[in-house]
Amino acid sequence: MEKRLGLIAIVISDRESVNRVNELISKFSDIFIARQGIPMHERGLSFISLVVDAEMNRINNFTGNMGRISGVEVKTIFTKSDNHN
Protein backbone atom coordinates (compact mmCIF):
# COMPACT_ATOMS: atom_id res chain seq x y z
CA MET A 1 0.00 0.00 0.00
CA GLU A 2 1.30 3.46 -0.90
CA LYS A 3 2.01 6.21 1.58
CA ARG A 4 0.11 9.50 1.51
CA LEU A 5 1.14 12.97 2.65
CA GLY A 6 -1.33 15.03 4.58
CA LEU A 7 -2.16 17.32 7.45
CA ILE A 8 -4.21 16.39 10.51
CA ALA A 9 -5.79 19.20 12.52
CA ILE A 10 -6.90 18.47 16.09
CA VAL A 11 -8.97 20.82 18.27
CA ILE A 12 -9.20 19.99 21.96
CA SER A 13 -12.00 21.67 23.90
CA ASP A 14 -11.90 19.45 27.00
CA ARG A 15 -8.69 19.91 28.99
CA GLU A 16 -9.28 16.53 30.65
CA SER A 17 -8.63 14.87 27.26
CA VAL A 18 -5.13 16.27 26.71
CA ASN A 19 -3.31 13.30 28.26
CA ARG A 20 -5.24 10.79 26.13
CA VAL A 21 -4.53 12.85 23.01
CA ASN A 22 -0.79 12.97 23.74
CA GLU A 23 -0.69 9.24 24.52
CA LEU A 24 -2.31 8.44 21.17
CA ILE A 25 0.06 10.76 19.30
CA SER A 26 3.00 9.02 20.99
CA LYS A 27 1.61 5.60 20.08
CA PHE A 28 1.45 6.58 16.39
CA SER A 29 4.58 8.76 16.38
CA ASP A 30 6.15 6.82 13.50
CA ILE A 31 3.65 8.30 11.00
CA PHE A 32 4.32 11.97 11.81
CA ILE A 33 7.03 14.13 10.30
CA ALA A 34 6.08 17.37 12.09
CA ARG A 35 3.96 18.52 15.02
CA GLN A 36 2.85 21.96 16.19
CA GLY A 37 0.80 22.65 19.30
CA ILE A 38 -0.90 25.92 20.15
CA PRO A 39 -2.55 26.21 23.57
CA MET A 40 -5.17 28.95 23.90
CA HIS A 41 -5.79 28.86 27.63
CA GLU A 42 -7.85 32.06 27.61
CA ARG A 43 -10.40 30.35 25.32
CA GLY A 44 -10.16 26.88 26.82
CA LEU A 45 -8.90 25.36 23.56
CA SER A 46 -5.76 23.74 22.23
CA PHE A 47 -4.80 23.17 18.61
CA ILE A 48 -2.43 20.53 17.29
CA SER A 49 -1.36 20.19 13.67
CA LEU A 50 0.40 17.05 12.48
CA VAL A 51 2.08 16.48 9.12
CA VAL A 52 1.68 12.83 8.25
CA ASP A 53 3.42 10.48 5.81
CA ALA A 54 1.91 7.00 6.06
CA GLU A 55 -0.37 4.40 4.57
CA MET A 56 -4.05 5.33 4.56
CA ASN A 57 -5.11 2.48 6.86
CA ARG A 58 -2.62 3.66 9.51
CA ILE A 59 -3.75 7.29 9.21
CA ASN A 60 -7.41 6.26 9.40
CA ASN A 61 -6.69 4.12 12.45
CA PHE A 62 -5.11 7.12 14.19
CA THR A 63 -7.84 9.63 13.29
CA GLY A 64 -10.61 7.17 14.15
CA ASN A 65 -9.18 6.61 17.61
CA MET A 66 -8.58 10.33 18.08
CA GLY A 67 -12.13 11.20 17.04
CA ARG A 68 -13.54 8.92 19.75
CA ILE A 69 -11.93 10.97 22.53
CA SER A 70 -14.42 13.24 24.27
CA GLY A 71 -13.89 16.95 23.59
CA VAL A 72 -11.69 16.35 20.53
CA GLU A 73 -12.38 17.21 16.88
CA VAL A 74 -10.21 15.91 14.04
CA LYS A 75 -9.97 16.89 10.37
CA THR A 76 -7.59 15.57 7.74
CA ILE A 77 -6.50 16.87 4.35
CA PHE A 78 -4.30 14.99 1.87
CA THR A 79 -2.24 15.94 -1.14
CA LYS A 80 -4.08 15.30 -4.40
CA SER A 81 -1.44 12.92 -5.69
CA ASP A 82 -0.27 9.83 -3.85
CA ASN A 83 2.96 9.44 -5.83
CA HIS A 84 5.19 11.87 -3.91
CA ASN A 85 8.61 10.41 -3.28
C-alpha positions in Angstrom: 0.0 0.0 0.0 1.3 3.5 -0.9 2.0 6.2 1.6 0.1 9.5 1.5 1.1 13.0 2.7 -1.3 15.0 4.6 -2.2 17.3 7.5 -4.2 16.4 10.5 -5.8 19.2 12.5 -6.9 18.5 16.1 -9.0 20.8 18.3 -9.2 20.0 22.0 -12.0 21.7 23.9 -11.9 19.4 27.0 -8.7 19.9 29.0 -9.3 16.5 30.6 -8.6 14.9 27.3 -5.1 16.3 26.7 -3.3 13.3 28.3 -5.2 10.8 26.1 -4.5 12.8 23.0 -0.8 13.0 23.7 -0.7 9.2 24.5 -2.3 8.4 21.2 0.1 10.8 19.3 3.0 9.0 21.0 1.6 5.6 20.1 1.4 6.6 16.4 4.6 8.8 16.4 6.1 6.8 13.5 3.7 8.3 11.0 4.3 12.0 11.8 7.0 14.1 10.3 6.1 17.4 12.1 4.0 18.5 15.0 2.9 22.0 16.2 0.8 22.7 19.3 -0.9 25.9 20.1 -2.6 26.2 23.6 -5.2 28.9 23.9 -5.8 28.9 27.6 -7.9 32.1 27.6 -10.4 30.4 25.3 -10.2 26.9 26.8 -8.9 25.4 23.6 -5.8 23.7 22.2 -4.8 23.2 18.6 -2.4 20.5 17.3 -1.4 20.2 13.7 0.4 17.0 12.5 2.1 16.5 9.1 1.7 12.8 8.2 3.4 10.5 5.8 1.9 7.0 6.1 -0.4 4.4 4.6 -4.0 5.3 4.6 -5.1 2.5 6.9 -2.6 3.7 9.5 -3.7 7.3 9.2 -7.4 6.3 9.4 -6.7 4.1 12.4 -5.1 7.1 14.2 -7.8 9.6 13.3 -10.6 7.2 14.1 -9.2 6.6 17.6 -8.6 10.3 18.1 -12.1 11.2 17.0 -13.5 8.9 19.7 -11.9 11.0 22.5 -14.4 13.2 24.3 -13.9 17.0 23.6 -11.7 16.4 20.5 -12.4 17.2 16.9 -10.2 15.9 14.0 -10.0 16.9 10.4 -7.6 15.6 7.7 -6.5 16.9 4.4 -4.3 15.0 1.9 -2.2 15.9 -1.1 -4.1 15.3 -4.4 -1.4 12.9 -5.7 -0.3 9.8 -3.9 3.0 9.4 -5.8 5.2 11.9 -3.9 8.6 10.4 -3.3 
